Structures are given as C-alpha cells and as structure tokens.
Amino acid sequence: MKNTGTLQVTTPNDREIVLTRVFNAPRHLVFEAFSKPELLKRWFGPHGWSLPVCEVDFRVGGGFRFVMRGPDGQEMGMRGTYKEITPPEGSVHMESFDDFPGSESQVTSVFVEKDGKTTMTATVLYASKEVRDAVIKSGMEHGAAETYDRLAEMLEPKAA
C-alpha cells in the first residue's frame, strides 16, 4: 500500500514534492496541530508510531526536534528551523532527518479554509533531483499519507 487515497502527491519539477490534503476542520485547528507539542504527539508519524521526543520552539529562528519510534522499536530522528510563521495561514521551515545527512529540505505549508474544511498544501524543496528521488523511493508517500490520516482522525468533529 502506497497511499490511502486521501493525500495527493505531485512532483511539479525536478526538486519538489507537493503534498495536498483536505481536513474536515477549520484552519486555525489544523495550524495548531502542526505547532503545539501536545497535539503533535497525538498524530505525528505513520500508524503504530509514537513521538517520544517532541521539542518545539515555535517562533521564527526557533526550531524543533522529533524522534519517532516504530512498533518494532526502530527510531527516526529529525530536526528543523522555522523561517516564517504566519498563523493560521502557514509556515516555512527547514528540516533534515538524522539518517540522511545532506538531505535538508525547505517545507512551505499553506492552509486554506473553505466551508469549514482546510486544504493543506506542503511544498518540499530539495537540494537536488537525486535527493528528491531518494526520498520518493524511501516510501515517504505512504508514511506521509498515514500520518495525515492520523491527523484527520484527531481533528474529526466528535458526535455529541
């Protein structure tokens, strides 16, 4: 399984991957889910993964450090720095994964609300086509799709 069908993934040029997903929630809630550690811990990572390390200094010039843990105990660490933050419209940050030196990318996230639903568009810009292609081959699409499915479940309005 590569993608659950809820995440649209495109490669508009040799260095970018664009991820688009619609959430059934207002954008201020989606934006908060990306910026608050207590919320990130509830959804960040594919099914079966946890986020035991979630350090966030959510300000321009601040950064984050995440360590995800898989069901088999495997860990994947990542870190980044926030370059732009415009609540609740979006943000720009740099990110890199511990196991992939030299793979730093720029992630531009935009949140657009219409009729109570929010479309998130994340554009990931890599240093080269080779790095972008390696990320695609790593299974990123499946992991991202499951991660955003978990976010959608967390944001889903609860029946009264």
C-alpha positions in Angstrom: 0.0 0.0 0.0 1.5 3.3 -1.1 -1.2 5.9 -0.3 -4.6 5.7 1.3 -6.1 7.9 -1.4 -6.6 10.9 0.8 -3.2 12.5 0.0 -2.4 14.0 -3.4 1.3 13.9 -4.2 2.8 15.6 -7.2 6.3 16.4 -8.5 5.9 19.7 -10.3 9.6 20.0 -11.1 12.9 18.1 -10.5 13.4 19.3 -6.9 9.9 19.5 -5.4 7.3 17.2 -3.9 3.9 18.8 -3.3 1.6 17.1 -0.7 -2.1 18.2 -0.6 -4.7 17.0 1.9 -8.1 18.3 2.9 -9.1 18.2 6.6 -12.6 18.4 8.0 -11.7 21.2 10.4 -11.1 25.0 10.4 -7.6 26.1 9.5 -6.8 27.5 13.0 -7.2 24.0 14.4 -5.1 22.4 11.6 -2.4 25.1 12.1 -2.4 24.5 15.9 -2.0 20.7 15.3 1.3 21.5 13.4 2.6 23.9 16.1 1.7 22.5 19.6 3.8 19.6 21.0 0.8 18.2 23.0 -1.1 17.9 19.7 1.8 16.7 17.5 2.4 13.8 20.0 -1.2 12.6 19.2 -0.8 12.3 15.4 2.7 12.8 14.0 4.1 9.6 12.4 2.6 6.7 10.5 0.1 4.2 12.1 1.8 2.4 15.0 4.5 5.0 15.5 4.8 7.3 18.5 6.6 10.6 19.1 8.6 10.2 22.4 10.7 13.2 21.6 8.8 16.3 20.6 10.6 19.6 21.3 9.2 22.7 19.6 10.3 26.3 19.9 7.6 27.7 17.6 8.9 31.1 16.6 10.9 32.5 13.6 14.5 31.3 14.3 13.3 28.7 16.7 13.4 25.0 15.9 12.1 21.5 16.5 13.5 18.1 17.3 11.4 15.0 16.8 12.2 11.3 17.4 9.6 8.9 16.1 9.5 5.3 17.4 8.1 2.5 15.3 6.2 -0.6 16.6 9.4 -2.6 16.3 11.4 0.0 18.4 13.1 1.5 15.3 13.7 5.2 15.8 13.8 8.0 13.2 15.0 11.4 14.3 14.5 14.8 12.5 15.1 18.4 13.3 14.4 21.8 11.7 14.3 25.5 12.0 11.4 27.9 11.5 12.0 30.6 8.8 8.5 32.1 8.5 5.3 31.7 10.6 2.0 33.3 9.6 -0.8 32.0 11.8 -3.1 30.4 10.7 -2.1 30.8 7.0 1.1 28.7 7.1 4.8 28.5 7.7 8.2 27.8 6.2 10.7 25.6 7.9 13.9 23.8 7.1 14.1 20.1 8.0 16.5 17.2 7.9 16.5 13.6 9.0 19.3 12.1 11.2 19.8 9.1 9.0 20.0 11.1 5.7 22.9 13.6 6.0 22.9 16.3 3.4 19.1 15.9 2.8 18.0 19.2 4.3 14.8 20.5 2.6 12.6 23.5 2.8 9.0 22.9 3.6 6.4 25.6 2.8 3.0 24.8 4.3 -0.1 26.7 3.3 -3.6 26.3 4.9 -6.7 27.5 3.1 -10.1 27.2 4.7 -13.4 26.9 2.7 -16.7 25.9 4.1 -15.2 24.8 7.4 -12.7 22.5 5.7 -9.0 23.2 5.4 -6.8 22.3 2.4 -3.1 21.9 3.4 -0.5 22.2 0.7 3.0 21.3 1.7 5.7 22.0 -0.9 9.0 20.3 -0.1 12.0 21.7 -1.9 15.1 19.5 -2.0 18.7 20.4 -2.8 18.8 18.2 -5.9 16.7 15.9 -8.1 18.8 13.0 -6.7 17.8 13.8 -3.1 14.1 14.2 -4.1 14.1 10.9 -5.9 15.8 9.1 -3.0 13.0 10.5 -0.7 10.4 9.2 -3.0 12.0 5.8 -3.2 12.2 5.7 0.7 8.4 5.3 1.0 7.8 8.8 2.1 4.4 9.0 0.3 2.9 6.1 2.3 4.3 7.4 5.6 3.0 10.9 5.0 -0.4 9.6 3.9 -0.8 7.6 7.1 0.5 10.5 9.2 -2.1 12.9 7.7 -4.8 10.2 8.2 -4.0 10.2 11.9 -4.2 14.0 11.9 -7.6 13.8 10.2 -8.9 11.3 12.8 -7.7 13.6 15.6 -9.4 16.7 14.0 -12.6 14.9 13.1 -15.6 16.5 14.9 -16.9 14.2 17.6 -20.6 13.4 17.6 -22.4 14.9 20.6 
